[in-house]
Amino acid sequence: MTRAQPLDTVVLFDGVCNLCNGTVLFIIDRDPDARIRFTALQSQRAAALLAPHGVVPKEEPDSFVLLQGGKLYERSTAALRVARMLKGPWRFLYAFIVVPRPLRDLVYRIIARNRYRWFGREAQCRIPTPELRARFLPEAAP
């Protein structure tokens, strides 16, 4: 694994959602250059990252968020932009960006609304293994 990257690309995810945690592991496996960093939407670090964008994290997060190059992307746009960064055929999913955002986000919201029922949830955010810890932002800003 490469050394920690600057905070140029950060994925903020629901730390108690099994689907979201699985997605983070999926991304890590397909991002061998470790360009993408992660933090749970429930963390103080996420609140600090979102504040300059005028976003206050919800108690029950319902979005996948990407901060990239100083810009904030949510829901399907965030997911497609992340897919574009992955190794292998996954980057070609970005072609769906041509689908109007309201339609993409409708599908996204259906999955988000049902994710706990379909995939389950944890009582608290998972702690990354020592091998993966470098990919996650520390709770306090450096």
C-alpha positions as CSV (number, residue, x, y, z in Angstrom):
1,M,0.0,0.0,0.0
2,T,1.3,3.5,-0.8
3,R,1.7,6.2,1.8
4,A,-1.2,8.4,2.8
5,Q,-2.4,10.8,0.1
6,P,-3.4,14.4,0.5
7,L,-7.0,15.1,1.2
8,D,-7.9,15.7,-2.4
9,T,-10.3,12.7,-2.7
10,V,-12.4,11.6,0.2
11,V,-15.4,9.4,0.3
12,L,-17.8,9.9,3.2
13,F,-20.1,7.0,3.9
14,D,-22.6,5.7,6.4
15,G,-20.3,3.9,8.9
16,V,-23.0,1.5,10.3
17,C,-24.5,0.4,6.9
18,N,-23.3,-3.0,5.7
19,L,-23.8,-2.1,2.1
20,C,-21.7,1.1,2.6
21,N,-19.0,-0.7,4.4
22,G,-18.9,-3.4,1.7
23,T,-18.7,-0.6,-0.9
24,V,-15.7,1.0,0.8
25,L,-13.9,-2.4,0.8
26,F,-14.8,-2.8,-2.9
27,I,-13.3,0.6,-3.7
28,I,-10.1,-0.1,-1.7
29,D,-9.6,-3.4,-3.6
30,R,-9.9,-1.5,-6.9
31,D,-7.8,1.6,-5.9
32,P,-4.3,0.1,-5.5
33,D,-2.7,3.5,-5.7
34,A,-4.7,4.6,-2.6
35,R,-5.9,7.8,-4.2
36,I,-9.2,7.7,-2.3
37,R,-9.4,8.2,1.5
38,F,-12.5,7.5,3.7
39,T,-14.3,8.7,6.8
40,A,-17.7,7.8,8.2
41,L,-20.5,10.4,7.9
42,Q,-21.1,10.0,11.6
43,S,-17.6,11.2,12.5
44,Q,-16.5,14.7,13.7
45,R,-14.1,14.7,10.8
46,A,-16.9,14.4,8.3
47,A,-18.7,17.3,10.0
48,A,-15.6,19.4,9.6
49,L,-15.1,18.5,6.0
50,L,-18.8,19.2,5.1
51,A,-19.1,22.5,7.0
52,P,-17.4,24.6,4.4
53,H,-19.9,23.3,1.8
54,G,-22.9,24.3,4.1
55,V,-23.8,20.6,4.7
56,V,-24.6,19.3,8.2
57,P,-24.5,15.5,8.5
58,K,-27.8,13.9,9.3
59,E,-28.3,11.7,12.3
60,E,-29.3,8.9,9.8
61,P,-27.1,9.5,6.8
62,D,-28.8,8.8,3.5
63,S,-26.1,9.8,1.0
64,F,-22.7,8.7,-0.3
65,V,-20.6,11.8,-0.5
66,L,-17.4,12.5,-2.5
67,L,-15.2,15.5,-1.8
68,Q,-12.8,15.9,-4.8
69,G,-10.7,18.8,-5.7
70,G,-12.6,21.1,-3.3
71,K,-16.0,20.1,-4.7
72,L,-18.8,18.1,-3.1
73,Y,-20.7,15.4,-5.0
74,E,-23.6,13.4,-3.6
75,R,-25.6,10.3,-4.4
76,S,-25.3,8.8,-7.9
77,T,-22.9,11.5,-9.1
78,A,-20.5,10.7,-6.3
79,A,-20.8,7.0,-6.9
80,L,-20.2,7.4,-10.7
81,R,-17.2,9.7,-10.1
82,V,-15.7,7.2,-7.8
83,A,-16.3,4.3,-10.3
84,R,-14.4,6.4,-12.9
85,M,-11.3,6.3,-10.6
86,L,-11.3,2.5,-10.1
87,K,-9.1,0.0,-11.9
88,G,-10.7,-2.5,-14.3
89,P,-14.0,-2.3,-16.1
90,W,-15.7,-0.4,-13.2
91,R,-14.5,2.9,-14.6
92,F,-16.8,2.5,-17.6
93,L,-19.9,2.8,-15.3
94,Y,-19.2,6.5,-15.5
95,A,-20.9,6.4,-18.9
96,F,-24.2,6.5,-16.9
97,I,-23.4,10.1,-16.1
98,V,-25.4,11.0,-19.3
99,V,-28.6,9.7,-17.6
100,P,-30.3,12.7,-16.2
101,R,-29.4,13.1,-12.5
102,P,-33.0,13.1,-11.2
103,L,-33.5,9.6,-12.7
104,R,-30.1,8.4,-11.4
105,D,-30.8,9.8,-8.0
106,L,-34.3,8.2,-7.9
107,V,-32.7,4.7,-8.3
108,Y,-30.1,5.8,-5.7
109,R,-32.7,6.9,-3.2
110,I,-34.7,3.6,-3.5
111,I,-31.5,1.7,-2.7
112,A,-30.6,4.1,0.1
113,R,-34.1,4.0,1.7
114,N,-34.0,0.1,1.8
115,R,-30.3,-0.5,2.5
116,Y,-30.6,-1.4,6.2
117,R,-33.5,-3.8,5.4
118,W,-31.7,-5.5,2.5
119,F,-28.1,-5.5,3.8
120,G,-28.4,-4.9,7.5
121,R,-26.5,-2.5,9.8
122,E,-24.1,-2.5,12.6
123,A,-24.6,-1.0,16.1
124,Q,-21.5,1.2,15.6
125,C,-19.0,2.2,12.9
126,R,-16.5,-0.6,12.2
127,I,-12.9,-0.1,13.1
128,P,-10.6,-0.7,10.1
129,T,-7.9,-3.3,10.3
130,P,-4.4,-2.1,10.8
131,E,-3.7,-2.7,7.1
132,L,-6.6,-0.5,6.1
133,R,-6.2,2.2,8.7
134,A,-4.0,4.4,6.5
135,R,-6.9,4.7,4.0
136,F,-9.2,6.3,6.7
137,L,-8.9,9.8,7.9
138,P,-8.1,10.2,11.6
139,E,-10.9,11.6,13.7
140,A,-9.2,14.9,14.4
141,A,-7.8,17.1,11.6
142,P,-4.0,17.1,11.5
